Amino acid sequence: MRIDIITVAPELLRSPFEHSMMKRAIDKGLAEVHFHNLRDYGIGSYKKLDDMQFGGGAGMVLMIEPIAKCIEKLQAERTYDEIIYMTPDAKTLNQATANSLSLKENIIILTGHYKGVDQRVRDKYITKEISIGDYVLTGGELAAAILCDAVIRLIPGVLGDEQSALTDSFQDNLLSPPVYTRPSEYEGMKVPDILLSGNFPKIEEWRNEKAYERTQLIRPDLLDD
């Protein structure tokens, strides 16, 4: 998988890809991640990227020309399965979306800034818009890193234990059940006996029950899907 991230602040993005699962995926050659500084495509000698809104209003808007130049340069080099725009006014990222994107070969992620991007960018180039929640960040860089983490860890060979990804929260519209490790007792708090029994069918049944109970308590909306 190749991911190209278009950003006005590439320095904000590098660190997450230098550690843990995303670094492992890159080191194994299972994923490529490239950062493209939108400033390189800016207008004029000052590399202008943004301007005031037509019709007035607070906040600057990223102009279409620099974004169009960057996207079209990338499209001339290869075909992209998705061009994604990270924005709070979109459908929220979920596990089903991450699963679907993990099967793609080439993806562009455009990160917003200021008041967002000129609507014509969204109309002409964007194939999918994704939010990470009902709140606003300074820019889309951290949101892009979250999306990449959710997607890249699902690529076969990244985790090492594929079953681990399959039993994550939300894979079956349920939250994860409680998990425990050593010691079996700590300050009077004991691990449930069933988990120490070695009866794996019963353990699986217990985990399913607890996952359902936790989902019903915390995220009942998932059970409606």
Buried (B, 14 or more C-beta within 10 A) or exposed (E): BBBBBBBBBBEBBEEBBEEEBBBBBBEEEBBEBEBBBBBEBBBEEEEEBBEEBEEEEEEBBBBBBBBBBBBEEBBEEEEBBBBBBBBBEBEEBBBEBBBEBBEBEBBBBBBBBBBBBBEEBBEEBBEBBBBBEEEEBEBBBBBBBBBBBBBBBBBEEBBEEEEEBEEBBBBEBBBBBEEEEEEEEEEEEEBEEEBEEEEEEEBEEBBEEBBBBBBEEEBEEBEEE
